[in-house]
Amino acid sequence: MNFSEIAIQRQSCRNYDSTRPVEEEKLNAILEAARLSPSACNAQPYHLTVCTGDDAKAVAKASQGMGMNKFASDAPVLIVISEDSYTATAAVGSKMKGNDYRSVDIGICAAYITAQATEVGLGSCILGWFDDKKIRSICGIDKPVRLVICIGYAKSDDRLRAKKRKALDELVSIK
């Protein structure tokens, strides 16, 4: 699958097959893609906590509320991305330029995770609705949780949906 095919095929999966575990080699490929993702000054100011089994169920529950993310309970793997410290160089650059490189780097890492999941035939969904304190407690994390990503096989009847995106001329200006 080339990158264009991945971009077309990747969608937020909200219908996981809870009976199909994620194979170790596929999970390792996803984690390696995350490791290789670019970051400011190669600082990688984040930490990934991979949750399976009871921990995945607990993180899924901590990502639900007010009707949100009910599907997360069926995902066999949840990857918690927590914020970590900058390197000295990235910290200086961030302060001088007034840019939060950590948020950008975490977003890039999440994109690599979801793209690699698609490439190996897995579904993914990035969650921004969660209880930070509960997830920190479950995972033994002392830094802020920024994203939770569900990973697993989509159910067989989960079809590719049409993408709802802005038209290119609304999104891009060429000067």
C-alpha positions as CSV (number, residue, x, y, z in Angstrom):
1,M,0.0,0.0,0.0
2,N,1.5,3.4,-0.9
3,F,1.0,6.6,1.0
4,S,-1.9,7.8,-1.1
5,E,-3.7,4.5,-0.6
6,I,-3.1,4.7,3.1
7,A,-4.5,8.3,3.2
8,I,-7.6,7.1,1.3
9,Q,-8.2,4.0,3.4
10,R,-7.5,5.4,6.8
11,Q,-10.5,6.4,8.8
12,S,-11.6,6.6,12.4
13,C,-12.7,3.1,13.3
14,R,-15.6,3.0,15.7
15,N,-16.6,-0.6,15.2
16,Y,-13.9,-2.9,16.5
17,D,-13.9,-6.7,16.4
18,S,-13.3,-7.5,20.1
19,T,-12.6,-11.1,19.3
20,R,-9.5,-10.5,17.2
21,P,-6.3,-9.6,19.1
22,V,-3.6,-7.5,17.4
23,E,-0.6,-9.6,16.5
24,E,2.7,-8.6,18.2
25,E,4.5,-8.1,14.9
26,K,1.8,-5.6,13.8
27,L,1.9,-3.7,17.1
28,N,5.7,-3.6,16.8
29,A,5.5,-2.2,13.3
30,I,3.2,0.5,14.6
31,L,5.5,1.3,17.5
32,E,8.5,1.4,15.2
33,A,6.7,3.9,13.0
34,A,6.0,6.1,16.0
35,R,9.7,5.9,17.0
36,L,10.7,7.0,13.5
37,S,8.3,9.9,13.4
38,P,9.9,13.3,13.1
39,S,10.0,15.8,16.0
40,A,11.6,19.2,16.7
41,C,15.3,18.7,17.3
42,N,14.6,14.9,17.4
43,A,13.4,15.5,21.0
44,Q,10.4,13.1,20.9
45,P,8.8,14.9,23.8
46,Y,6.3,12.1,24.5
47,H,5.9,8.7,25.9
48,L,3.8,5.8,24.6
49,T,2.1,3.5,27.0
50,V,0.6,0.4,25.3
51,C,-2.5,-0.9,27.1
52,T,-4.0,-4.4,26.5
53,G,-6.3,-6.6,28.4
54,D,-7.7,-5.2,31.6
55,D,-5.6,-2.0,31.3
56,A,-7.1,-1.4,27.8
57,K,-10.6,-1.8,29.2
58,A,-9.9,0.6,32.1
59,V,-8.4,3.2,29.7
60,A,-11.3,2.8,27.4
61,K,-13.7,3.3,30.3
62,A,-11.7,6.5,31.3
63,S,-12.2,7.7,27.7
64,Q,-16.0,7.5,27.9
65,G,-18.6,9.7,29.3
66,M,-21.5,11.8,28.1
67,G,-22.0,9.2,25.4
68,M,-18.5,9.6,24.0
69,N,-16.2,6.8,22.7
70,K,-18.4,3.8,23.7
71,F,-16.7,1.8,20.9
72,A,-13.3,2.1,22.7
73,S,-14.2,-0.9,24.9
74,D,-14.0,-3.2,21.9
75,A,-10.5,-2.1,20.8
76,P,-7.9,-4.7,22.0
77,V,-5.1,-2.1,22.2
78,L,-5.1,1.5,23.4
79,I,-2.0,3.6,23.1
80,V,-1.8,6.4,25.6
81,I,0.5,9.3,24.4
82,S,1.7,11.4,27.3
83,E,3.7,14.6,27.2
84,D,7.3,14.4,28.1
85,S,10.0,17.1,28.5
86,Y,11.7,18.9,25.7
87,T,15.4,18.6,25.0
88,A,17.3,21.8,26.0
89,T,17.5,22.8,22.3
90,A,13.8,22.3,21.6
91,A,12.9,24.1,24.9
92,V,15.0,27.1,23.9
93,G,13.5,27.1,20.4
94,S,10.0,26.8,21.8
95,K,10.4,29.7,24.2
96,M,12.1,31.9,21.6
97,K,9.6,31.3,18.9
98,G,6.5,31.0,21.1
99,N,5.6,27.6,19.5
100,D,4.5,24.6,21.4
101,Y,6.5,22.0,19.5
102,R,5.4,19.2,21.9
103,S,1.8,19.4,20.6
104,V,3.0,19.4,17.0
105,D,5.3,16.4,17.6
106,I,2.6,14.4,19.4
107,G,0.3,15.1,16.4
108,I,2.9,13.8,14.0
109,C,3.5,10.7,16.1
110,A,-0.2,10.0,16.2
111,A,-0.4,10.4,12.4
112,Y,2.4,7.9,11.9
113,I,0.7,5.4,14.3
114,T,-2.6,5.6,12.5
115,A,-1.0,5.4,9.0
116,Q,1.1,2.4,10.0
117,A,-2.0,0.7,11.5
118,T,-3.8,1.2,8.2
119,E,-0.9,-0.2,6.3
120,V,-0.9,-3.4,8.4
121,G,-4.7,-3.8,8.0
122,L,-5.8,-2.4,11.4
123,G,-8.3,0.2,12.3
124,S,-7.5,3.2,14.6
125,C,-9.2,6.1,16.2
126,I,-7.6,9.1,17.9
127,L,-9.4,10.1,21.1
128,G,-9.2,13.5,22.7
129,W,-12.0,13.0,25.2
130,F,-10.7,11.2,28.3
131,D,-10.2,11.6,32.0
132,D,-6.5,12.5,32.3
133,K,-6.2,11.8,36.1
134,K,-7.8,8.3,35.8
135,I,-5.6,7.3,32.8
136,R,-2.5,8.6,34.6
137,S,-3.4,6.4,37.6
138,I,-4.1,3.3,35.4
139,C,-0.9,3.7,33.5
140,G,1.4,5.0,36.3
141,I,2.1,8.2,34.3
142,D,3.1,11.4,36.0
143,K,2.9,13.7,32.9
144,P,-0.2,15.0,31.1
145,V,-2.0,12.6,28.8
146,R,-2.5,14.2,25.4
147,L,-4.1,11.5,23.2
148,V,-5.4,8.0,23.4
149,I,-5.4,5.9,20.2
150,C,-7.6,2.8,19.8
151,I,-6.0,0.1,17.6
152,G,-7.7,-3.2,16.4
153,Y,-9.4,-5.0,13.6
154,A,-12.5,-3.3,12.3
155,K,-15.6,-5.6,12.2
156,S,-16.1,-7.1,8.8
157,D,-19.2,-5.0,8.1
158,D,-17.3,-1.7,8.8
159,R,-17.1,-0.2,5.4
160,L,-15.0,2.7,4.1
161,R,-16.9,5.9,4.4
162,A,-16.8,8.8,2.0
163,K,-14.4,11.4,3.3
164,K,-15.9,14.8,4.3
165,R,-13.1,17.3,3.7
166,K,-12.8,20.9,2.5
167,A,-12.3,21.3,-1.2
168,L,-8.6,21.8,-2.1
169,D,-9.2,25.4,-3.2
170,E,-10.7,26.2,0.3
171,L,-7.8,24.6,2.0
172,V,-4.8,25.7,0.0
173,S,-3.4,29.0,-1.3
174,I,-0.5,29.0,-3.8
175,K,1.5,32.2,-4.0
